[in-house]
Amino acid sequence: MKSSHKEFYIIAEIDQQKKHIKVIGLETSDGVPYYSCLLGEDEISQVRKETYGGWEQLWGDLSHEAVAQIGEEIEKQVTPT
């Protein structure tokens, strides 16, 4: 099992403002990936891609639109080209 966490930055719109978000890739004890999203030092959300293909927020109070956009940006970073 990999213990290293992938970290990268994305830009996504939250509350009608583009924000630089630090994303840390993590996984549950059974290997399911999820992502911690931080603004500065503050964690604002945790998201994961569900089996049906959509992105869901595990923790936080972002809008569905913000979660979907963050998910799109995460996919661009983690999907091999």
C-alpha positions in Angstrom: 0.0 0.0 0.0 1.3 3.5 -0.8 1.8 5.8 2.1 2.8 8.9 0.1 0.1 11.5 -0.4 -0.1 13.3 -3.7 -0.3 17.1 -3.2 -1.1 19.6 -6.0 -2.9 22.9 -6.5 -6.0 23.7 -8.5 -8.0 26.8 -9.2 -11.7 26.6 -8.7 -14.6 29.1 -8.2 -16.0 29.3 -4.7 -18.6 32.0 -3.9 -18.1 33.6 -7.3 -14.3 34.0 -6.7 -11.5 32.0 -8.2 -9.5 30.4 -5.4 -6.1 28.6 -5.3 -6.8 25.4 -3.5 -4.3 22.9 -2.2 -5.4 19.3 -2.7 -4.0 16.4 -0.8 -4.8 12.9 -2.1 -5.6 10.5 0.6 -7.3 7.1 0.9 -9.6 5.3 3.3 -8.3 2.2 5.2 -9.8 0.1 2.5 -8.1 2.0 -0.3 -10.8 4.3 -1.6 -9.3 7.6 -2.7 -10.6 10.9 -1.4 -9.2 14.5 -1.5 -8.7 17.0 1.3 -9.1 20.6 0.0 -7.4 23.5 1.7 -7.5 27.3 1.4 -4.2 28.4 3.1 -3.9 26.3 6.2 -7.7 25.7 6.6 -9.4 22.5 5.3 -12.5 23.6 3.6 -13.8 20.3 2.2 -13.1 16.6 1.6 -14.4 15.2 -1.7 -14.4 11.9 -3.6 -15.6 10.5 -6.9 -18.5 8.1 -6.4 -19.0 4.9 -8.3 -21.8 6.6 -10.4 -19.2 9.1 -11.7 -20.2 12.2 -9.8 -18.2 14.1 -7.1 -19.6 14.2 -3.6 -18.5 16.2 -0.5 -17.7 14.0 2.5 -17.1 17.0 4.7 -17.6 20.8 4.3 -20.3 23.1 3.2 -19.4 24.0 -0.4 -22.1 24.3 -3.0 -22.8 21.3 -5.4 -21.4 23.5 -8.2 -18.1 24.2 -6.4 -17.7 20.5 -5.5 -18.3 19.5 -9.2 -15.8 22.1 -10.4 -13.2 21.0 -7.8 -13.8 17.4 -8.9 -13.2 18.3 -12.5 -9.9 20.1 -11.7 -8.8 17.1 -9.5 -9.5 14.7 -12.4 -7.3 16.8 -14.7 -4.4 16.4 -12.2 -4.8 12.7 -11.4 -5.8 11.3 -14.8 -2.9 10.1 -16.9 -2.6 11.9 -20.2 
